[in-house]
Amino acid sequence: MLMMVILGVFAASIFLELLMEWARPFWRVREAIAIICTLLTAFTSGWIALWQPTLFGVLIGLIGLFRIFNYTRIIEARMHERYLYYASRRTGLTLLALQAIIAVLWFIWDRVHARQGWWVAVAVLQLFAAVLLFVSTNRQLRRTAWLKTTAHLSDVELPTVSVAIPARNETEDLEECLRSLIASDYPKLEILVLDDCSQLRRTPEIIRSFAHDGVRFIQGEAPKETWLPKNQAYDRLTQEASGEYIVFAGVDVRVAPDSLRQLMNLMLQKNKQMVSILPWRGETAERRFALTQAMRYFWELVPPRRWFNRPPVLSTCFAIQKQSLVKAGGFIAVARAITPEAFFARKLISTDGYSFMRADQGVGIQSVKGPAEQRETAIRTRYPQLHRRPENVFVFTVAIAAFVLLPFALAAGGFWWRLGSFTQLLAGLTSIILLVTYQKMARATRTMNWWLGLLGLPIGVLYDLGILYYSMWQYEFSAVEWKGRNICIPAMHVIPHLPKID
C-alpha cells in the first residue's frame, strides 16, 4: 500500500513538471509548481533510495537530486525568461527519460537470476573501454608531439604575424610576457596589447612603456551584456591585427627567441590554419604536483575526441590564420562562449586544418600560471565543457563512476563480494590499464612524477568531479569571475543587477 502511495506521488510530480514545461498558462505560475515538485521529488526519490539502496535505487535518487536542481533554477529565476524556459524544459525532459530508462533496467535486473554473468559482462565492457582509452592516448600523444620541421623558410618567405594579448589588471606577468616577445627573432612581428578597462593604472602604463619596442597599445571598451569580455577583447584585437596569422596568448605565456619562427614553420609545413599549443613545463614545474593541470590535459588527450568532432584545445596560446578566422564567423559567432577556440577548431578539423601540439623544451613556449590560477581556469571552463547542461553532468558522472572508478572497486571488493574470480581478474586488468594510461599522459605533459602518475587516477577523477560540481553550482546560482567580472551574465543569460550598497 505504501509503495502505491509513493508511486502515485512520484507520478504526480512528473505530471506537474510536464504541465509546467509544456503548457504556457502553467509556466506563468512556475515558481509555485516548482516548489511543489521539489517537495514531491525530494520525498519520493529519497524514499526509493533508502528503501532500495541498490545501484538502481541510488541512480533514481541521484536523478531526483538533479531534478530538484532544475526546479531550483526555475525558482531562482536568474536567467532571461526565454532562455530559462527552454533550458529547464530540455533538462527536465532528459532527466525524466533517463529515470524511465533506469526504472526499466531495474525491472529487468530483478527478474534475471544469473547476476554473476551480468557482472562479467560489465567487467568486459570496462576492459574494452580501458583498452580504447589506452590506444586513444598513444595515438594522441604521437599526433600531438611537436614535429621537427625539415624545411626552414627564409625571412622573406615567412608570413606576417600579430601576437594579440588581452590584459586586465596585470603587472609583473605582463612585463615578463612582453619582454619575451620583443626578444623574438621573428622578422615580421606585430605585438598588440589591449587594455581591457583595467582598474589598475599600472597596466596601461606598462603597455605604453614598451611602445619604443614596437608594442602597440589598444584601449578596450566596456563589455557588452551579450559578449563575454575576453571574446570582445579578442574581437577588437582581430580587427586591429594586420598579420596574416594571429597568435592569441595570455599574459602567463613566455616564448623563446625562435618560438614563433618554429610555430610558423610547423603550420606552413603541415598546411594548418590553426594550432593550439600545450605549453612546456620546465624541470622545476615538473616536480610540483599539478593535479588540476593533469586532469585538464587528461580530458583533452585521453578520450577519442575526434570521433565526436571535438578536437583537443587550450586557450593558453593558439595561432590561427586571420582569413580562416574571419571565414568561420569571427568572434561574434562565439560571443558568449567560454572556450571560443573550440568552435574554430571544430570548423577547421573537418578539412584537416587544425592541430593540437605539445611544445617541447626546444620550442620554448611555456606558461607560468600558478596552481591557484589553474583552479580558477578549471572552475571557469569545466561546466561549459559539458555545454552548461546539468543532465550532461549526470551522464558524465555515471560514465566516470562506471568505467573509471568501479573497476578499482570491483578489483578490491571482489575479496568480500560474490562477484566471481573471473570478474575480479578482469577488473584488476582494467585498473592496471587505466593507471598506465594516466601515467603515460602525466609523463608526456610533465604534470607529475612517474609514481604519482601511476597512482593518481582515482584521486584525480574524484578531484575533477568536485571541480565540475562546484563549477556547475557557481554558474547556475552564484558567480564565476574572470578578472573581476561575472562571466555568468553573458554565458548563462543571467539578468544583471546593480551591486548591493552596503
Secondary structure as GFF3:
##gff-version 3
##sequence-region A 1 502
A	DSSP	alpha_helix	2	22	.	.	.	ID=ss1
A	DSSP	alpha_helix	24	27	.	.	.	ID=ss2
A	DSSP	alpha_helix	30	51	.	.	.	ID=ss3
A	DSSP	alpha_helix	55	76	.	.	.	ID=ss4
A	DSSP	alpha_helix	81	110	.	.	.	ID=ss5
A	DSSP	alpha_helix	115	144	.	.	.	ID=ss6
A	DSSP	beta_strand	161	167	.	.	.	ID=ss7
A	DSSP	alpha_helix	172	182	.	.	.	ID=ss8
A	DSSP	beta_strand	189	195	.	.	.	ID=ss9
A	DSSP	alpha_helix	202	209	.	.	.	ID=ss10
A	DSSP	three_ten_helix	211	213	.	.	.	ID=ss11
A	DSSP	beta_strand	215	219	.	.	.	ID=ss12
A	DSSP	alpha_helix	229	240	.	.	.	ID=ss13
A	DSSP	beta_strand	245	249	.	.	.	ID=ss14
A	DSSP	beta_strand	253	254	.	.	.	ID=ss15
A	DSSP	alpha_helix	259	270	.	.	.	ID=ss16
A	DSSP	beta_strand	274	278	.	.	.	ID=ss17
A	DSSP	alpha_helix	283	286	.	.	.	ID=ss18
A	DSSP	alpha_helix	291	301	.	.	.	ID=ss19
A	DSSP	three_ten_helix	305	308	.	.	.	ID=ss20
A	DSSP	beta_strand	317	321	.	.	.	ID=ss21
A	DSSP	alpha_helix	322	327	.	.	.	ID=ss22
A	DSSP	three_ten_helix	331	334	.	.	.	ID=ss23
A	DSSP	alpha_helix	340	349	.	.	.	ID=ss24
A	DSSP	beta_strand	354	358	.	.	.	ID=ss25
A	DSSP	beta_strand	366	367	.	.	.	ID=ss26
A	DSSP	alpha_helix	371	385	.	.	.	ID=ss27
A	DSSP	alpha_helix	390	400	.	.	.	ID=ss28
A	DSSP	pi_helix	401	405	.	.	.	ID=ss29
A	DSSP	alpha_helix	406	413	.	.	.	ID=ss30
A	DSSP	alpha_helix	421	445	.	.	.	ID=ss31
A	DSSP	alpha_helix	450	455	.	.	.	ID=ss32
A	DSSP	alpha_helix	457	477	.	.	.	ID=ss33
A	DSSP	beta_strand	481	482	.	.	.	ID=ss34
A	DSSP	beta_strand	485	486	.	.	.	ID=ss35
A	DSSP	alpha_helix	488	491	.	.	.	ID=ss36
###
